[in-house]
Amino acid sequence: MALVPSAAASDERYPPRVQVFVANSGSNSVTVYDTRFGQVVATVPVGPGPVGVGAAPGTDRVFVTNEKADTVSVINARTYEVVATVPVGKHPFGVAATPTHAYVTNFGSDSVTVFNVANNKPVREIPVGRFPHTPAVSPDGKLVFVTNNGGQNVTVIDTDDNKPIGTIPVGLYPAGVAFSPDGERAYVANTGSNTVTVIDVDRGKPVETTDVGRAPIGVSVTPGGRVHVANALVDTVSVLGPSGDPAGPQVPVGDQPEGVAAAPDNSFVFVTNAKGNSMSVIDAVTAAVLGTVPVGNEPEGIAVTS
């Protein structure tokens, strides 16, 4: 399958370098997919049980949580080498980053480890709710939302002092979370409720709850504002509009979709299929499935960088 991003570039012969990083929890590796060539360009060995992936904006660093080792592997996105291994809390699951700090949810420690991306040194461990699952950084970098899978809520962290400043009630077993491009809304996938909670970020309150497919896990929002939700038990992706209302029928993908990530140029949405050992590629505008890419075993977390 050959796929090329649709974003304009200064020279059309050289489109932007948009890369997809997939954590293969069953292979102890990360698959790197280059959208310019429409092919896998590298497989990077990491620690045991890689689950979550995040990228620091404006840098060449990608972070991978190794759940079975209580560490994070730091990958150079240009050379595909692991350049550091950072100790964190117990059973790290998700990771998100600002240009200066990475935030790691420790599912087994009820905490978030914060480390400096310049030197890969932990600087703080923040107590949050029970079984923290996924972090997301607001577009302005001022807030981190953390879903507490065992608490039916989201912890809000202020990145200025890296302290929790509140909690927001959501549904049962909240998992994935993502912000709208303007930062005004956040979307939380409630795996146990089969719903998505829409949060008004300024007010810090839920404003809408939308039914999706069974066992929604991953969430991602395109630059165009469309919300994509991976429904793990029905092998589909739900597409919602910015308000949280359904924007069309569910999109069939591979076996047990879990992770979702959107390209920064509003071209594609990428979905990991954990039992299919594959990644589905969806058109971000039409929601058509364009193809399936083989990756490693049991792919879960996914992130896009450029």
Disulfide bonds with the S-S distance in Angstrom:
none
